[in-house]
Amino acid sequence: MKMNEQLHTGELYLPLDDSIMQEQIKCLEKQYEYNSTRPTELSKREKLLKEMLAEIGEGCYIEPPFHANWGGKHVHFGKNVYANFNLTVVDDTHIYVGDYTMFGPNVIIATGGHPILPELREQAYQYNASVKIGRNCWIGAGAVIVPGITIGDNTVIGAGSVVTKDIPANVVAVGNPCKVLREINEHDKEFYFKDKRIDKKLLK
């Protein structure tokens, strides 16, 4: 099996192999072009994202700068996904993001890992594990999501959290390591922030 065929198998491989680097550099050129666009070039940004990402639904937007090992080649966005400044995706294998999910600034999603054994790291071996983020999630500023993680629908990940284990749907989870704080509940139907009440007219 060639090295570039092992990106998505979970097996150890060498990321600096020529068969990988040649393809990867083409993706990074496209990413550079995206990050060099002017704020008024919205249509150009939209066109580039469709070329860069594996899948992207309607109404998605990524604030430049956007950083990705493969320029988004292995990133799958549903519709109406929003990412604030400095989203970093180590997309050496697939990252799946559901509809309406939002990312705060400086979020990191990593699929690439390295062995604990020093002898293997010295040779630059790597393995990849895909990340799945559900529908209508909010990933707070500065959160880090490590390889192989699944986050359920509607879940909120607090700012600065480090997600090292799967997080279920419909919860608020925070911390390092990130743990479930509570379920989304009746209180959240009344208040959007501290004592600030939700205008019922806003609810569908």
N, C-alpha and C positions, 0 to 999 in steps of 0.2 A: 504493500500500500504506500502511495506517495505521501509525503509530509502534508501537502495541501488537502489531502483527503481525510486527515486525522483531526482537522479543526473541530468537527462536530461529533466525534465519536467518544470523547472523554479520555482517549488514550494520550500517553505522553508523546510529544513531538517537539521539533526544533523550529521555533518561529522565524529564525533567520535564514531558513532554507531558501534557495533561489526561487523555487516554484511558488513560494508564498510571497516573498518580497516583491517580485515583479508585478503581481496582481495587486498587492496592497498599495504600492506607490501610486498606482492609477487612481485608486479611491481617495487617497490623501490629497492628490492634486485637485480633485473635485471639491473636497472639503475646504481646501485653501481658498478656492474661488468663492465658495459660499460665505466664508468668514470675511472676505474682502468686499462684499457687496455694501452699497450705501443704504441708509435707512429708507430712502425713497424707492428702492428697487424691490418692491414686494413681489411683483410678478416674477422677477428673475429668481428670487429666493424660493418661491413656490415651485418653479420649474426644476431648480437644482435639487430640492429635497426629493422630488419624485424620481430623479435620476440616482440619487445617493442611497436612499433607504430601500430595504427589501420590499416593504409595503408601507403605504401611508394613506390614511383615509382623508376625507374632506375636512376642511377647517383646522388642520394642524398647523402649529407654528413653533419654531425653535428660534429663540433669541440668539444671535451670534454674540460671542464666539461659541461654537459647538465643537467639541473635541471627541474624536472617535478613532480607535485603532484602525478600523476599516472604513472610516468615513460614513458609517451608518449602513454599510452593505448588508449587515446581518441584523438590522433593527426593524421590527415590525410594529408600526403604530396603527391603532384603530382611528376612528374619526374624533375630531375636536380635542386632540391631545395638545397641551401647551407645556413648553419647557422654557424656564427663565434662563438668564445668562449663565454661561459656563457649565452647561450640562456636559458631563464626561461619561462616555460609554466605552468600556473596554469590550468592544463587540467582536471578539475573536470567534465567538459562536453566537447563537441566536438570542435576542432579547425581544420579548413580546410584551406590549403595553396595550391595555384595553381602552375603549372609548372614554372620552371625557376626563382622563387622568391628567393631573397637573404636577409639574416638578418645580420646586423653588430653586433659587440660584445655587450654584455650586454643588449640585447633586452628583454623586458618582455611582455608576452601575458597572460592576466588574464581572466578566464571565471567565477571565483568565486567571489561573492559579499556578503556583510552582510547588514542587515537592518539598516536604520538610527536610528530607535527607540532603545534607550539604553536597555530597558527591554528584547528585543529579542536578542540583541548582548550578553548580560550577560549570556544567556542560550546557546550561541555559535551557534545560527541558521545561516544558510547559504543558498544562492540560486545561481544558475548557469545560464549563458546565453552564447551561443556559439559565436565564432568569425570566420569570413570568410575573408580571404585575397586572392586577385585575382591572376591571372597569370602574371608573369614577373614583379613583384613589387620589389622595393628596400626599405627595412626598415632600416633606418640609426641607427648608434650606439646609444645605450642608450634610444631608443624610448620605450614608454610604451603604450600598447593597452589594454583598459579596457573592461569589459564584454559586449557582445552583439553587437560589432562593425563589420561593413562590410567595406572593402577597395577594390576599383575597380581595374580592370586589368591595368597593366603598370604604376601604380602610384608610386611616390617616396615620402617617409615620411622622413623628415629631422631629423638629429641626435638630440637626446634629446627631441623630441616632445612627447606630451602626447595626445593620440588620444581618445577623449571623445565622438565624434560624427562620423557618417558614412562619409567616404571620397569617392568621385566618381572616376571613371576611368580616366586615361590619364592626371593626374595633378601632380604638385609638391605642397606638403602641409607641413607646418612647424609650430612649436610653441607650447606653453602651455597656453590655449588649442590649439590643432592642427587645423589650418585653411588652406584653399586652398590659395596658393600664386599666382599660375598661371597655365595655361594649358601647357602641353608639346607642343612645337611649332616648326616653321621652323628653328629658331635659333639653336635648339637642334640637327637639322640634319646637321648643319655646325660645331658646336663646342661641344667638350665633357667636357671641363673645362676652364673657363675664355677665353683666346684668343687661346687656343689649338685647332687646326682644326682637324676634323675627316678625316682620309685617306679613300677616297671613295671605295678603294679596300676591306675595311673591311665590307662594307655593302652588304648584300645578294641581 
